[in-house]
C-alpha cells in the first residue's frame, strides 16, 4: 500500500467496441443522437428544420453528381480510431464495391467531411475540426447556416488544418478530391 501519495482519478475512455456493446445492451435508445469522440459519449444537438433542409439539398446534389466516383454517407458513422466514431452530416468516401458493409470507413477512405452547423458551430470549429485534422481527413467543410457561408479546411496537420478559407454565399466550391462536384453556396443553403 502506498501511503501519502495523492492519486488523481482518471476518466474512463470508451472504445468503439464498448460503445457498440452499450448500444446492444439497450443503454442507448434507437432515437438517441450520440457519437463517440476521443472515448467520450457526446450527445448531439437536435436537428432543426433549416439544418435538415440543408442536409436534404446537399444529399440530393452529392448523390446525383458523385455517381460511382464516391460513396456519399449521410449522417453515418466514420471510424477514425479505436476511441472515435463521429457521425458527420456528410462524408465522401472512396468508391467501394461493398459500400462499406465490411466496416465503417476510416481516415484512409475519406475524401471530405461536411458538418452543417447552426447551433453547433463553435463545437464543430474548435473540437471536430481539430479532431479531423489530427486524423488526417484531407478536407472539411463547415456549413454555417446563420452566416450563410461555408468554411473550407484543407491540408491537415497534427495541430489543425494549415489552409482555411471562407466561401461566401455568391461563390462556388468543390472538394479537392472530386472537382466535378462543384456547387454554389446558395445551392447548399437554399
C-alpha positions as CSV (number, residue, x, y, z in Angstrom):
1,X,0.0,0.0,0.0
2,X,1.3,3.4,-1.0
3,X,0.8,6.0,1.8
4,X,0.8,9.7,1.4
5,X,0.7,9.7,-2.4
6,X,-2.2,11.6,-4.0
7,X,-3.9,9.6,-6.7
8,X,-5.8,11.6,-9.3
9,X,-8.9,9.8,-10.6
10,X,-8.8,9.4,-14.4
11,X,-11.9,9.3,-16.6
12,X,-12.6,6.0,-18.4
13,X,-12.3,6.4,-22.2
14,X,-14.7,4.1,-24.0
15,X,-13.5,2.2,-27.1
16,X,-15.7,1.8,-30.2
17,X,-16.3,-1.8,-29.3
18,X,-17.5,-0.9,-25.8
19,X,-19.7,1.8,-27.3
20,X,-21.4,-0.7,-29.5
21,X,-21.8,-3.1,-26.6
22,X,-23.6,-0.4,-24.7
23,X,-25.9,0.1,-27.7
24,X,-26.6,-3.7,-27.9
25,X,-27.3,-3.8,-24.2
26,X,-30.0,-1.1,-24.6
27,X,-28.3,1.7,-22.8
28,X,-29.0,3.9,-25.8
29,X,-32.4,4.2,-27.3
30,X,-32.8,3.9,-31.1
31,X,-33.6,7.7,-31.4
32,X,-30.7,8.8,-29.2
33,X,-28.3,11.1,-31.1
34,X,-24.9,10.3,-29.7
35,X,-21.4,9.8,-31.1
36,X,-18.1,8.7,-29.6
37,X,-15.4,11.4,-29.6
38,X,-12.0,10.6,-28.1
39,X,-13.6,8.0,-25.9
40,X,-16.4,10.2,-24.6
41,X,-20.0,9.7,-25.5
42,X,-21.3,13.1,-26.8
43,X,-24.9,13.9,-27.1
44,X,-25.5,15.6,-30.4
45,X,-27.7,18.7,-30.8
46,X,-31.2,18.0,-32.2
47,X,-31.6,18.7,-35.9
48,X,-33.6,21.8,-36.6
49,X,-35.7,22.4,-39.8
50,X,-33.0,24.6,-41.5
51,X,-30.3,22.1,-40.8
52,X,-32.4,19.2,-42.1
53,X,-33.3,21.1,-45.3
54,X,-29.7,21.9,-45.9
55,X,-28.7,18.3,-45.4
56,X,-31.5,17.2,-47.8
57,X,-30.4,19.6,-50.5
58,X,-26.7,18.7,-50.2
59,X,-27.6,15.0,-50.1
60,X,-29.6,15.2,-53.4
61,X,-26.8,17.2,-55.1
62,X,-23.9,14.9,-53.9
63,X,-25.7,11.7,-54.7
64,X,-26.7,12.9,-58.2
65,X,-23.2,14.2,-59.1
66,X,-20.9,11.7,-57.3
67,X,-22.4,8.7,-59.2
68,X,-19.9,5.8,-58.9
69,X,-16.9,8.0,-58.0
70,X,-17.6,8.1,-54.3
71,X,-19.9,6.7,-51.6
72,X,-22.0,9.5,-50.1
73,X,-22.5,8.9,-46.4
74,X,-25.3,10.9,-44.8
75,X,-25.2,11.1,-41.0
76,X,-23.5,7.7,-40.8
77,X,-20.6,6.8,-38.6
78,X,-17.0,7.0,-39.7
79,X,-14.4,5.1,-37.6
80,X,-11.5,7.4,-37.1
81,X,-9.7,5.4,-34.3
82,X,-10.4,2.9,-31.6
83,X,-11.8,5.7,-29.5
84,X,-13.5,7.9,-32.0
85,X,-16.5,7.3,-34.3
86,X,-18.4,10.5,-35.1
87,X,-21.4,10.8,-37.3
88,X,-20.8,13.8,-39.6
89,X,-23.7,15.2,-41.6
90,X,-21.8,14.0,-44.8
91,X,-18.7,12.2,-45.7
92,X,-17.5,11.4,-49.2
93,X,-15.7,8.0,-49.1
94,X,-13.7,6.3,-51.9
95,X,-15.9,4.1,-54.0
96,X,-16.0,0.6,-52.7
97,X,-17.9,-2.4,-54.2
98,X,-19.4,-3.5,-50.8
99,X,-20.4,0.1,-49.9
100,X,-18.6,-0.4,-46.6
101,X,-20.6,-3.4,-45.5
102,X,-17.3,-4.8,-44.2
103,X,-16.9,-1.9,-41.8
104,X,-17.4,1.9,-41.4
105,X,-14.9,3.9,-43.5
106,X,-11.7,5.1,-41.8
107,X,-9.5,8.1,-42.3
108,X,-7.7,6.4,-45.3
109,X,-11.1,6.1,-47.1
110,X,-12.4,9.6,-46.6
111,X,-12.1,12.4,-49.1
112,X,-14.4,15.0,-47.5
113,X,-16.4,15.5,-44.3
114,X,-19.2,18.1,-44.1
115,X,-20.7,19.4,-40.9
116,X,-23.8,21.5,-41.1
117,X,-23.9,24.0,-38.3
118,X,-26.4,26.3,-36.8
119,X,-26.2,25.9,-33.0
120,X,-23.1,23.6,-33.0
121,X,-20.7,26.0,-34.9
122,X,-18.2,26.5,-32.1
123,X,-18.0,22.8,-31.3
124,X,-17.6,21.9,-35.0
125,X,-14.9,24.5,-35.4
126,X,-13.0,24.0,-32.2
127,X,-13.4,20.3,-31.4
128,X,-14.3,18.5,-34.6
129,X,-12.1,20.4,-37.0
130,X,-9.1,19.7,-34.7
131,X,-10.0,16.1,-34.5
132,X,-10.5,15.6,-38.2
133,X,-7.1,17.3,-38.9
134,X,-5.3,15.1,-36.4
135,X,-6.9,12.0,-38.0
136,X,-5.7,13.2,-41.4
137,X,-9.1,13.9,-43.0
138,X,-8.0,15.8,-46.2
139,X,-10.9,18.2,-46.3
140,X,-13.6,19.5,-44.1
141,X,-16.5,21.8,-44.9
142,X,-18.4,23.5,-42.1
143,X,-21.7,24.9,-43.5
144,X,-22.5,28.0,-41.4
145,X,-26.3,28.3,-41.8
146,X,-26.6,31.5,-39.7
147,X,-23.9,33.5,-41.6
148,X,-24.8,31.8,-44.9
149,X,-21.3,30.7,-45.8
150,X,-19.0,27.6,-45.9
151,X,-15.7,27.3,-44.1
152,X,-13.3,25.1,-46.0
153,X,-10.4,23.4,-44.2
154,X,-7.6,21.6,-46.1
155,X,-4.1,20.4,-45.5
156,X,-4.5,18.5,-42.2
157,X,-1.7,18.6,-39.6
158,X,-1.5,17.2,-36.1
159,X,-2.1,20.7,-34.8
160,X,-5.0,21.6,-37.1
161,X,-5.7,22.4,-40.7
162,X,-3.0,24.5,-42.4
163,X,-5.4,26.0,-45.0
164,X,-8.7,27.6,-44.2
165,X,-10.9,29.8,-46.4
166,X,-14.4,31.1,-46.2
167,X,-16.6,30.7,-49.2
168,X,-19.4,33.3,-49.3
169,X,-23.0,32.9,-50.4
170,X,-22.4,34.0,-54.0
171,X,-19.4,31.8,-54.6
172,X,-18.9,28.1,-55.5
173,X,-16.7,25.4,-54.1
174,X,-15.7,21.8,-54.9
175,X,-13.9,19.1,-53.0
176,X,-10.2,18.9,-53.9
177,X,-10.5,15.1,-54.5
178,X,-13.6,15.5,-56.7
179,X,-13.7,18.8,-58.5
180,X,-16.6,17.6,-60.6
181,X,-18.8,18.2,-57.5
182,X,-18.6,22.0,-57.9
183,X,-21.6,23.6,-56.1
184,X,-22.7,27.1,-55.2
185,X,-23.1,28.0,-51.6
186,X,-26.6,29.3,-52.4
187,X,-27.5,25.8,-53.7
188,X,-26.4,24.3,-50.3
189,X,-28.2,26.9,-48.2
190,X,-31.3,27.3,-50.4
